[in-house]
Amino acid sequence: MHKWLLPDAIDDLLPDEAIVVERLRRVLLDHFGGAGYRLVRPPLVEHLESLLTGSGRDLELQTFKVVDPMSGHLLGVRADITPQVARIDAHLLNETGPTRLCYAGSVLRTSSGGPGATREVMQVGAELFGEPGIEADREVITLLASALCAAGVQQVHLDLGHVGIYRALAAGAGLAGNGESEDVFDALRLKDRPAVTALTSRLPRAWGDAMVALTTLYGPAAEVLAAARRTLPDIPAVANALATLEDLAASAAAQVHEIHVDLGDLRGYHYHNGVIFSSYVTGSPTPVGNGGRYDGIGRAFGRSRPATGFTLYLRQLTGLIGGT
């Protein structure tokens, strides 16, 4: 009954859980620090236009807005920390060469991720700026896997995707940038094959068949990548994306229990522009971490930089390692 004073989907951390969450936060930040990632602590609130600039605009519906009584300006309570770290890299540090940063803190969202989920999400993560090549993607995926191992998580399942494949197919089919594209996008996110079939029926057959195929191209990495090469158009953007996924799957194989590829995963489509990945653990129906490449996020702050990174969810991890 301790929740009766609190808003919906907001709760307290009582002593037993709070101490485990704090210990896990320290373990993860120490692990990131040992890998060369420096700690930053962005503020809980910022001017709304700063929080929602550039790729952060996708967070608008999740962001609480308040008026600052000191200035009268509209402020936002952060719903994600990654755009803030990108601002720090682009606008404040302004370093040449790669920049590695990590963070930990709570974010507040206007809606929860599902039944029983909290709207105050405790995040810890790492971001790598200034490295455009696949070596950076390998590095952050390796760091994700090793961080989960350091946290005591067993049998990590890694899901890989690449939003560039859908972008290439949509452009080739002439769907990019129109309303019809949004309908196809929504159906693909739901893996609604009949809807995708109907929506793409007027496209040239090769492109329509490829869109429909995305609803089925998920499962063990080797099988999905082989099927994709047989099914999808042989164009450079698709071939390069598949080669990248194959490389990353091979490099991560020794660190995780199982690797799947989902070419219809469009999570963060308006935010990410390349490889995306999620980590799952037995006993959790939702990811314990998400990440991917989001090049150019700093452009709105005056400095466009290649970027990739990931976020882990502290309370979710705490429950899985037996802390509560």
Number of C-alpha atoms within 10 A of each C-alpha: 4 8 11 8 9 10 9 13 18 15 15 10 10 10 9 10 16 16 13 19 22 13 12 22 23 15 15 26 21 17 18 24 16 10 12 13 20 17 17 13 13 18 11 16 18 18 17 20 13 18 25 20 19 17 20 20 17 15 17 18 12 18 23 17 18 15 13 14 8 6 7 9 12 14 19 23 21 28 26 23 23 23 23 22 22 25 23 18 24 21 16 11 10 13 12 8 8 15 18 19 22 24 23 23 18 17 18 21 21 16 16 17 13 10 7 9 13 18 22 18 22 20 21 23 27 27 25 25 28 19 17 16 10 13 10 21 25 17 17 20 25 17 18 27 20 18 20 22 16 15 19 14 18 15 14 19 18 27 23 24 25 28 24 22 25 23 19 18 22 20 14 15 19 15 18 16 10 9 10 13 18 13 14 21 20 14 19 24 14 14 19 15 17 11 17 24 18 12 18 22 14 10 14 12 12 14 21 20 18 19 27 25 22 23 22 18 22 22 16 14 22 16 13 19 22 13 15 22 14 10 15 19 18 12 11 10 15 21 15 14 19 22 13 19 21 17 13 21 23 13 14 18 12 11 18 19 13 17 21 21 24 22 25 24 24 22 16 16 18 13 20 23 19 20 22 28 24 23 23 18 20 12 8 12 8 14 18 20 23 21 25 27 27 24 21 20 25 26 17 15 18 12 15 17 21 18 26 28 27 25 24 25 19 24 23 18 22 22 15 17 14 11 15 13
